[in-house]
Amino acid sequence: MAFGDKSTRFLKQTEVDQKWYLVDAQGQTLGRIASQVAHVLRGKHKPIFTPNIDAGDFVIVVNAEKVRVTGKRTELKAYFHNTGYPGGAVFESFKEVLKKNPERVIEHAVKGMLPHNRLGRRILRKLKVYAGTEHPHAAQKPVAMPVGK
């Protein structure tokens, strides 16, 4: 059975062209930004999407400290981790994390939307998050990525 030109073409990692995008998180909702950033990081916006290849683009998020959440999430949302020692459970509220390390809020939200395997960890390395407006990636000439409200 010959398929000719109608067979599916799967990319190799060396054939992927990756771009850089810039996202301004000021006044944007956390979940909406995270889902759109995860979509671009994964490469699902490209017609050449291949599930087992890192075909996505790099994303720079600025103004992470000015991201917002809806409803009472500012008071109720909590982040959990365990130190590994007995009694080492640590809970931090959204307010505390946003004040202490605002980059972690966006990184955590995007990480939950990526595959939970080696590919997901590799994709997450292409996410660059900064609390303020400055970033050291001007040489890559990032293009502004439109994000919906």
SESEVO-272243 format. One line per 2 residues: number of its first residue (from 1); their letters; for each residue z, x, y of C-alpha. Coordinates in nm, 3 decimals, decimal comma. Last residue first. Layout:
<nodes>
NUM	a	Z:X:Y | ...;
</nodes>
This chain:
<nodes>
149	kg	2,863:-0,798:3,928 | 2,554:-0,641:3,780;
147	vp	2,505:-0,266:3,752 | 2,201:-0,088:3,897;
145	ma	2,179:0,276:3,786 | 2,139:0,523:4,071;
143	vp	1,926:0,818:3,957 | 2,096:1,150:3,880;
141	kq	1,934:1,471:4,010 | 2,065:1,707:3,738;
139	aa	2,158:1,963:4,008 | 2,386:1,707:4,173;
137	hp	2,614:1,706:3,867 | 2,940:1,838:4,017;
135	he	3,076:1,493:4,120 | 3,230:1,362:4,442;
133	tg	3,293:0,991:4,506 | 3,646:0,986:4,371;
131	ay	3,806:0,921:4,030 | 3,530:1,088:3,827;
129	vk	3,383:0,991:3,489 | 3,117:1,183:3,294;
127	lk	2,984:1,012:2,980 | 2,753:1,228:2,769;
125	rl	3,044:1,341:2,550 | 3,086:0,978:2,441;
123	ir	2,754:0,997:2,251 | 2,884:1,276:2,026;
121	rg	3,202:1,084:1,949 | 2,998:0,773:1,870;
119	lr	2,767:0,970:1,638 | 3,062:1,117:1,450;
117	nh	3,207:0,770:1,382 | 3,350:0,469:1,563;
115	pl	3,024:0,343:1,712 | 3,047:0,277:2,088;
113	mg	3,205:-0,020:2,266 | 3,566:0,097:2,227;
111	kv	3,475:0,433:2,380 | 3,341:0,257:2,690;
109	ah	3,676:0,089:2,765 | 3,877:0,405:2,696;
107	ei	3,652:0,622:2,915 | 3,672:0,365:3,197;
105	vr	4,053:0,357:3,200 | 4,085:0,732:3,131;
103	ep	3,911:0,825:3,456 | 4,189:0,656:3,656;
101	nk	4,455:0,908:3,541 | 4,795:0,857:3,706;
99	kl	4,737:0,551:3,928 | 4,496:0,370:3,696;
97	ve	4,714:0,459:3,396 | 5,027:0,324:3,564;
95	kf	4,859:0,002:3,682 | 4,704:-0,064:3,339;
93	se	5,048:-0,042:3,181 | 5,152:0,245:2,956;
91	fv	5,300:0,211:2,608 | 5,406:0,521:2,414;
89	ag	5,519:0,508:2,050 | 5,689:0,833:1,956;
87	gp	5,985:0,685:1,772 | 5,926:0,927:1,488;
85	yg	5,682:1,195:1,606 | 5,305:1,157:1,600;
83	tn	5,276:1,111:1,976 | 5,164:0,752:1,936;
81	hf	4,927:0,578:2,175 | 4,916:0,241:2,346;
79	ya	4,748:0,113:2,663 | 4,867:-0,208:2,826;
77	kl	4,701:-0,497:3,009 | 4,957:-0,749:3,143;
75	et	5,015:-0,647:3,506 | 4,661:-0,561:3,620;
73	rk	4,528:-0,800:3,357 | 4,668:-1,097:3,550;
71	gt	4,325:-1,241:3,631 | 4,028:-1,011:3,661;
69	vr	4,005:-0,633:3,649 | 3,898:-0,393:3,921;
67	vk	3,749:-0,046:3,946 | 3,849:0,149:4,257;
65	ea	4,004:0,450:4,079 | 3,682:0,505:3,885;
63	nv	3,501:0,578:4,212 | 3,220:0,765:4,033;
61	vi	3,065:0,709:3,689 | 2,806:0,963:3,569;
59	vf	2,590:0,852:3,276 | 2,378:1,073:3,048;
57	dg	2,099:0,901:2,855 | 2,074:0,761:2,506;
55	ad	1,869:0,874:2,206 | 2,162:0,997:1,994;
53	in	1,993:0,922:1,662 | 2,110:0,704:1,371;
51	pt	2,029:0,367:1,531 | 1,683:0,459:1,665;
49	fi	1,592:0,315:2,003 | 1,233:0,400:2,104;
47	pk	1,194:0,093:2,325 | 1,475:0,228:2,543;
45	hk	1,764:0,018:2,676 | 1,950:0,061:2,348;
43	gr	1,998:0,431:2,415 | 2,365:0,449:2,314;
41	lv	2,468:0,589:2,653 | 2,264:0,316:2,828;
39	ha	2,431:0,028:2,640 | 2,774:0,193:2,670;
37	vq	2,730:0,208:3,049 | 2,634:-0,160:3,061;
35	sa	2,932:-0,263:2,847 | 3,176:-0,047:3,044;
33	ir	3,057:-0,174:3,382 | 3,099:-0,536:3,277;
31	gl	3,437:-0,471:3,119 | 3,585:-0,294:3,423;
29	tq	3,471:-0,539:3,691 | 3,304:-0,368:3,988;
27	gq	3,469:-0,319:4,329 | 3,383:0,051:4,338;
25	ad	3,242:0,156:4,002 | 2,941:0,345:4,144;
23	vl	2,711:0,438:3,856 | 2,485:0,746:3,850;
21	yw	2,220:0,795:3,580 | 2,091:1,115:3,418;
19	kq	1,783:1,117:3,195 | 1,732:1,214:2,830;
17	dv	1,392:1,261:2,663 | 1,428:1,242:2,284;
15	et	1,181:1,428:2,061 | 1,430:1,697:1,951;
13	qk	1,666:1,436:1,802 | 1,391:1,308:1,574;
11	lf	1,246:0,968:1,635 | 1,164:0,701:1,380;
9	rt	0,821:0,540:1,393 | 0,785:0,209:1,212;
7	sk	0,461:0,162:1,024 | 0,179:-0,038:1,182;
5	dg	-0,051:0,258:1,243 | -0,164:0,279:0,881;
3	fa	0,051:0,074:0,645 | -0,116:0,170:0,319;
1	m	0,000:0,000:0,000;
</nodes>
